[in-house]
Amino acid sequence: MQRHASSLLLLLLLVAASSSTASDEPDKKPQEQKQQQQEHADVLGLTTDTFADVIERQPGPALVMFMIPDCQACHALMPDLQKVAANLKGIASVATVNCGNVHSVRTCRAFGVREFPRLLVFKTGTKTNPYTGGAMKEFDKYAGAPGARALVSAVTDKLDDSQISHISSSSEHEAFLQQQPKLAKVLLFTDKNASTVLYKGLSWSYARRLGFGEVRSNEATAALLEQYGVAQMPTLLVVKADGSRDAYTGPLKAVPLRAFLDGHALKEPLPEAATAGPGGAGKGAAGPDGMMGEVVLHALDASNLTEIDSRHEMWLLAFYRAAEGATCSAELEKLSSLLREVQSIVQYGSVNAAAAAAAAEGNDASLLLQYGADVAALEADGCKLQLVLLPHGKGKAAKGNYARWSGGLDDFKALQDWILEQIPDFTIQLSNEVEADAFVKATADSLPPDAIRSAEDRRAPIGKVFLFTTKSSVPGMYKALAAQHFGKSRMLFGWATTAHEKGPALPLMQKMNVRKPPAMSVLLPLPPKPIGDPDSAEQQQQRPPQPGGAGEMAIQQYFGPLKFQKMAAWVQGMAMLTGMAYKRHAGATPAPEAHDLDIHTQAQLQAACYDKPSLCLMTLLDGSSGSTANKARDTIRKVATALAGQPLTWVAVDVSRQSSFRRAYGFESEQLPALVALSTKRMRFAQGAAPFGEASAKQLVTKVLAGSAVTLPLPALPQLVDGGEPDEEPALSAQEEFDLSEVMAEEVATVLSKEEKLQQAYKEIEAAEKAKKKAKTTTKKKSKKKKSSKKSKKKSAPSPAKDEL
């Protein structure tokens, strides 16, 4: 009995001791976790609920590692990730997503992550997902060298200076301050020739919440430096909305700078479509990834003024008379800034009466009078702009029913409303279900007679654009959209209001899966199935006739903001993508022949591409390849013919001995032929996808016209070297100054070959197996020793002491 009691006592003491030991371990674990959290404090842990807010809705770049808890390589990357986060704090987000967490699985699946670790580098800017309507960002899979330094470079390479206005004159300075009056403006005075990573990062972090300008110290900007009392470089200050200034006196580091800028930034960013692109007057209002839909003020004279008579579009002309030596640049820049706010609801042109007189040999008065200019007033005050709106349709001069604007250049909304009132209405109101059904089934006969080009076009299918609105009358912007497509595409524009409960709007919205107004959708004919399809004949017999043509119809909903620039670019892209856009329209330049494409000198490139406001499509060729280059010319000629009538210029450049020019557009010799879409107004370009061909060329043009192409900035327009230059490897440029103290102190990791990596992997596996076996052996020995110890204690010690337990 005593033996059983002592055994029971021993058992109770062992249980108590084990529970005491177990209770001690949790105290240590939180401490270890807390220490680990402090070490990785700058690396954010995200789930599906937080991913969109932290990454996809933010304009700046980001680095995200997808991982699982038992991935040793993931944990090995954490120190490098922390270095990147610490050095890019305030410039870019660095985060992890635990795919082993049930709350993160949906995000991991959305990005197709199956291997770990998976590193994704997200680019700057945000887009609207065309399928979900939510925010999205473009990204690249990281496949570079190991180490924090390489990761930092991968993230900072995504930064550009498209959010920074480069100011080199007093007029550009005034134009910059006038952009978006609600935004405070950040000005950096510097002696550097390029924007730093820090300033580019801040400009993206505060996109549409602050305006960013940069003034480089030189003779042209000396007056600005004196105006602001700048004595040393760099100097940063903020010009508030009320005109007062606040100079920054702290260190030029991201964290203290952000603390300073937070006090001046808007809490919520302005809508993207409402913000004009940086860079001063004359630049478009497209977003960072947009190149079309720009507001262009065309310079017209006697030689090209009459050309607008052959076009349907309405034109707003600004007449002025610049005396010899004068330019009226301040007035024209103010007008350009105003028109960016008005948006490109009509075409815009400026006419210098003095230049027109020279071109017309002094007989310009009658020509200017035909287009509504007051010649006497121009002679009295040449730089006082006269705005004249010409009517829709051809033969504008003969019609004479122009309208003059007298409201000044201070209220863009008043000017916009005035223009919209003058635009004719080519839309169709759908007041009941009968009208809605007739609209859906309408053919090309329903288009205005003047909008039909040929008998072939009359037999072709058409597209239908639907607008669902809460207003009882057609919105002016939608009216302008329909007028803009008049004679350019086979598109019919209808609208329905939800203001009347018995109207057709709600049933149509349900059929088109539209949740609530305002919303826009397009009904487009699908191309017929190939003749070789074995089911095609049977299906054609069974399928009832479809509206708008013989083929099936598809519904595409527009998810972008209901702003004219975005809507126009999207509809134009849809029309081109489905063949609804006319191949030609009156006044269009004929598609070039293959031999007409070639550019040989910088002067030719300047005249054919750089000096034109239209989008320039450059084919980069290797002239030494012979038949390959000729085939590329033929391909581009076919594409140019198919897209004739669009605001596009086509050229071909032999870059076999133009290495600097070729590399400026991001191509090596082995990647030729290649296609580049260039906007000289915005100093940005987009690259065509490989392989080069008709499909990739049309895809590039469609994306650019729709504003969805990924574009890159150009610090200056690349120049051709007359006579060519040798194809040498580019020299490594000095690394830009940046606060990377921890990363720069890190030793450069050696990049191993595949064989070395394989050998290293086998060694690591072998070492892990040995360690595992050793651990098992040690555990067994300890277990045996413990059992023998317990047996000896039972024999010799009737009641063990507490300190032994």
Secondary structure by P-SEA (a helix, b strand, c coil): caaaaaaaaaaaaaaaaaaaaaaaaaaaaaaaaaaaaaaaccbbbbcccccccccccccccbbbbbbccccaaaaaaaaaaaaaaaaaccccccccccccccccaaaaaaaccccccbbbbbbccccccccccbbbbbbbcccccccaaaaaaaaaaacccccccccccaaaaaaaaaccccbbbbbbbcccccccaaaaaaaaaacccbbbbbbcccccaaaaaaaaccccccbbbbbccccbbbbbcccccaaaaaaaaaaccccccccccccccccccccccccccccccccccccccccccccccccccccbbbbbbbcccccaaaaaaaaaaaaaaaccccccccccaaaaaaaacccaaaaaaaaccaaaaaaaccccbbbbbbbcccccccccbbbbbccccccaaaaaaaaaaaccccccccccaaaaaaaaaccccccccccccccccccccbbbbbbbcccccccaaaaaaaaaacccccbbbbbccccccccaaaaaaaaaccccccbbbbbbbcccccccccaaaaaaaaccccccccbbbbbbbbcccccaaaaaaaaaaaaaaacccccccccccccccccccccccaaaaaaaccccccbbbbbbbcccaaaaaaaaaaaaaaaaaaaccccbbbbbbbccccaaaaaaaccccccccbbbbbcccccccccccccccaaaaaaaaaaaaacccbbbbbcccccccccccccccccccccccccccccccccccccccaaaaaaaaaaaaaaaaaaaaaaaaaaaaaaaaaaaaaaaaaacccccccccc
